[in-house]
Amino acid sequence: MKTFDYTAVVWKEKEGYVSKCPELGVASCGDSISDAMGSLKEAVSLYLENAEALGLLKDVEESLTTSEKFTSHMEVVM
């Protein structure tokens, strides 16, 4: 059994919270931060189970096992 380390980004919208795993492009939502995080964890697990069943897990494995991950907040003015 492998352990995968993914990034969770959460932000507030009018109707609740959105959560996203940028490594996989998987997103979910919830009424609270913890709900959104729990929903994302379930969505990521299902995504990985499906990727494994389809023989595609190796395609995403490196992004989920690397020890070097950096996140930053950036801004663009238009």
N, C-alpha and C positions, 0 to 999 in steps of 0.2 A: 504494500500500500504506500502510495506517495503522498507527500504533503505539498500542496500548491499554495503559493503566496500571491494574492491578487490585491490590487488597489481598489478601494471603494471611495468614490466621490459622491457626496450628498449635498443637495441644495434645496432650499425652500422655494416652493411655488405657491400660488394662491390657494390651491386645494389640498396641499400636503407637501410631502417631501419626495424628491426623485433621487434615486441612487443609481450609480453606473460603475461598471468595471471597464476601464478604458482598454485594458489588455485584450479583452474578448469582445467588446462592443455590446455587452449584455447590460440591460437596464431594468429597473423595477421601481416600485414606489410604495409609499405607506403614509399613514396619518401622522406618524411621529418619526424621528430620526431612527429610533431603534426598530420600528416596524419596517422602515425602508431598508435598513441594513439586513434585517432578518429575511425579507423578501429577496434581496439581492443575493444573499448567501444561498438560498434555495434555488434561485435562477441560475447561478453560476454552477452549482452542483449538478443540476439537470443538464446544463449545456455541456459540462465535462463528461457526464455519463453518455450523452448522445455522441459526442466527439469520439469517445473511446469505442462505442459500438460501431461507428462508421469508419474506424481506423484512422481518424484524423487528430488524435490526441498529440502526436509528435509535432504537429504543425503549430500548436500553441504552447507546448511544454516549456520551451526556453523562456518565454516571456513570464511564465508563472513560477520559475525556479531560480531566476537570476537573483543574486544578492545586491545588485546595483539598480536601484530604482530611485528616481527623483521626481518630485512634483513641485509645481510652482504656480502661483497665481500671476497671470499676465493681463495686460490691458491694451486695447486698441481704441484709438479715437477716430471717429468718422464724421 
